[in-house]
Amino acid sequence: MVTEMTRQLSFEDIKPKRLTRYLQIIEIIADKEMTAREIEQEMNKKGYSKYFDMNHVRPRLTELVNEYHELIECGMEEDYITHKKVAVYRKATEQEKMELDNQNHIPYID
């Protein structure tokens, strides 16, 4: 199908940009705890983003937490614009990364 082909081409186009975005997010968080909005604001200040768009950050945060275990959701706070509770992120320690990477390999006795 044409739509499947165009989706795949679009995905292939963003692959190199994802790695760059991952590195930028990790650099910005450093040793801080930050929300997605705070990270995107820093990206704008540093010139990593040409315009403010939370979609620059949110999908990458999800991947960095769930797939690569580079970040940890460490709490919640109220977003000052939306007044909704949002996740706060920080870098994972080496111990946390190892545990998360091996989580599916630990046998459990039921």
Residue pairs with C-beta under 8 A, 6 or more apart in sequence:
18 60
18 63
21 48
21 56
21 57
21 60
22 60
22 63
22 64
22 68
22 70
24 43
24 46
24 48
25 39
25 43
25 57
25 60
25 61
25 64
25 71
26 64
26 70
26 71
26 91
28 34
28 39
28 42
28 43
28 46
29 39
29 71
29 89
29 90
29 91
30 91
31 91
32 90
33 74
33 75
33 88
33 89
33 90
34 42
34 88
34 89
34 90
35 77
35 79
35 86
35 87
35 88
35 89
36 54
36 57
36 58
36 61
36 86
36 87
36 89
37 54
37 79
37 81
37 86
39 57
39 61
39 89
40 49
40 52
40 53
40 54
40 56
40 57
41 52
43 49
43 56
43 57
44 51
44 52
49 56
61 71
61 87
61 89
64 70
64 71
65 71
65 72
65 73
65 89
69 92
69 96
69 97
69 100
69 101
70 91
70 92
70 97
71 89
71 90
71 91
71 92
72 89
72 90
72 91
72 92
72 96
73 87
73 88
73 89
74 88
74 89
74 90
75 87
75 88
76 85
76 86
76 87
76 88
77 85
77 86
77 88
78 84
78 85
78 86
79 85
79 86
92 100
